[in-house]
Every structure is written in C-alpha cells, then in structure tokens.
Amino acid sequence: MYPIAKGNFDFRSRPYLDTASYGLPPHSTVAAVAEALEACPLGSARWSKDWDPAGDRCRPLAAQLLGAAPDEIALIPAVSVGVGVALSMLSPGDEVLISEHEFTSMLFPLLVAEKRFDIKVRTVPFDELAAQVRSSTALV
C-alpha cells in the first residue's frame, strides 16, 4: 500500500473493494463533509462562497492528472447532469456504445435520448467495448 493511502484512509485492517460506489473517502473528505453537515441545519452554510473556490483550486489539479487544460475540465454536480450535457452534443444517427451492465444513471437517459433524438444505443459485453467501436460511434 502506498504510504499516502495508509495515512489518509481508515481501512481498519480490512481490504476495501467496493470502488464502483462512492469509494473510501480520505480523512480530509470526512472532515469537510462533517463541517458542511454541521453548518447546514444551523443555516450558516455558504455553498457558493465555500465550495466554488475549492472547485476552482481542484480544476488545474484535475487537468494535470488527466493531461488536459484547466478550461477543459467541467465541474458537474451529478452524473445525471453530466450525461445530459454529453447527450446534448450528439447528432441524429450517432451511436453510443455501452456495456451490458451499465449504471442506470447512464442507461435510462440514453434510452430516452435514443427514442427522442434518433441516436443509436448499442449494448455489448464490457470486455468487447474497445473492439466494438465503429466509425459511427460517437460516445463510449
């Protein structure tokens, strides 16, 4: 285990394998959430003043991690919002390739978009995603 992980996470001597959900939060995240939750019922939460600057500080770090420019990093409040943004950029006839066990937060908006906007949603086994990309595939 990396030393940084050992000091920032509370594994309690157990393996943690549920990374498809929220993931195991580092101590700094637990402290920040506790602080936000404490302010919420008191009416003293200052979401835009406290949270927006944190996002602005994270944007260049995420860009560096992903090999992108900071202005290419979008901070989206939820998966469903991000899916809507991505789907709004598709054109009729575009194909979206998904795995057979796609998360519902992605699957349901895709199925609606398939009917409303004449896109094609094609489902394949996860292990075949890369091999199944075609010239008509606009999104995986």
C-alpha positions in Angstrom: 0.0 0.0 0.0 1.2 3.5 -0.8 2.2 5.4 2.3 -0.1 8.3 1.3 -3.0 5.9 1.3 -2.1 4.4 4.6 -2.1 7.8 6.3 -5.2 9.2 4.6 -7.7 6.4 4.8 -9.3 4.4 7.6 -9.0 0.8 6.3 -9.3 -0.7 9.8 -7.0 -3.5 8.7 -9.6 -4.7 6.1 -9.5 -4.8 2.3 -11.8 -2.3 0.6 -13.0 -3.4 -2.8 -16.3 -1.5 -3.4 -14.8 1.1 -5.7 -17.8 1.2 -8.0 -19.7 3.1 -5.4 -18.6 6.3 -3.7 -15.2 4.8 -2.8 -13.5 5.1 0.6 -13.1 8.7 1.5 -9.8 10.1 2.8 -9.8 11.7 6.3 -9.8 15.2 4.8 -13.0 14.5 2.9 -14.7 13.1 6.0 -13.8 16.2 7.9 -15.0 18.5 5.1 -18.3 16.7 4.9 -18.8 16.8 8.7 -18.1 20.5 8.7 -20.6 21.1 5.9 -23.3 19.0 7.6 -22.7 20.9 10.8 -23.3 24.2 9.1 -26.4 23.1 7.2 -29.0 22.8 10.0 -27.6 26.0 11.6 -28.3 28.0 8.4 -24.7 29.1 8.3 -23.8 27.1 5.1 -22.2 29.3 2.4 -22.2 27.0 -0.5 -21.0 29.2 -3.3 -18.5 31.1 -1.0 -17.1 27.9 0.5 -17.4 25.3 -2.3 -16.9 27.2 -5.5 -13.3 28.2 -4.6 -12.5 24.6 -3.8 -13.6 23.6 -7.2 -11.5 26.3 -8.8 -8.5 25.0 -6.9 -9.2 21.5 -8.0 -9.6 22.3 -11.7 -5.9 22.7 -12.5 -5.0 19.6 -10.5 -7.6 17.5 -12.3 -6.3 18.9 -15.6 -2.8 17.9 -14.8 -3.9 14.4 -13.7 -5.9 13.9 -17.0 -3.4 15.6 -19.3 -5.9 18.4 -20.2 -6.1 22.2 -19.9 -7.9 23.6 -16.9 -10.5 25.2 -19.1 -11.3 21.7 -20.5 -12.4 20.5 -17.0 -16.1 20.8 -16.3 -17.3 20.6 -12.7 -20.7 18.9 -12.9 -22.9 18.5 -9.8 -24.2 15.0 -10.6 -23.8 12.1 -13.1 -27.3 12.8 -14.5 -26.4 16.4 -15.3 -23.2 15.3 -17.0 -25.0 12.7 -19.0 -27.4 15.3 -20.2 -24.6 17.6 -21.2 -22.9 14.8 -23.2 -26.1 13.7 -24.8 -26.9 17.2 -25.9 -23.8 17.2 -28.1 -24.9 14.1 -30.1 -26.5 14.3 -33.6 -29.2 12.1 -35.1 -27.6 8.8 -36.2 -24.8 8.9 -33.8 -24.1 5.7 -32.0 -23.5 5.3 -28.2 -21.7 2.2 -27.2 -22.4 0.9 -23.6 -21.7 -2.3 -21.7 -24.4 -4.8 -20.9 -24.2 -3.8 -17.2 -24.4 0.0 -17.5 -25.3 2.1 -14.5 -28.9 3.2 -14.6 -27.9 6.8 -14.2 -26.3 6.5 -17.7 -28.7 3.9 -19.2 -32.1 5.5 -18.6 -31.2 8.9 -20.1 -29.6 7.1 -23.1 -32.7 5.1 -23.7 -34.9 8.2 -23.7 -32.4 10.0 -26.0 -32.5 7.1 -28.4 -36.2 7.5 -28.9 -36.4 11.3 -28.9 -33.2 12.3 -30.8 -32.7 9.3 -33.2 -29.4 8.2 -31.7 -28.5 4.5 -31.7 -27.6 2.9 -28.4 -25.7 -0.4 -28.8 -25.0 -2.7 -25.9 -22.0 -5.1 -25.9 -20.2 -7.1 -23.3 -17.8 -5.0 -21.3 -14.7 -6.8 -22.5 -15.7 -6.1 -26.1 -16.2 -2.3 -25.8 -12.9 -1.2 -27.4 -13.2 -3.8 -30.2 -16.8 -2.8 -31.0 -16.0 0.9 -31.7 -17.0 1.8 -35.3 -16.8 5.0 -37.3 -20.4 5.7 -36.3 -19.6 5.5 -32.6 -19.7 9.0 -31.1 -19.6 8.1 -27.4 -18.5 5.1 -25.3 
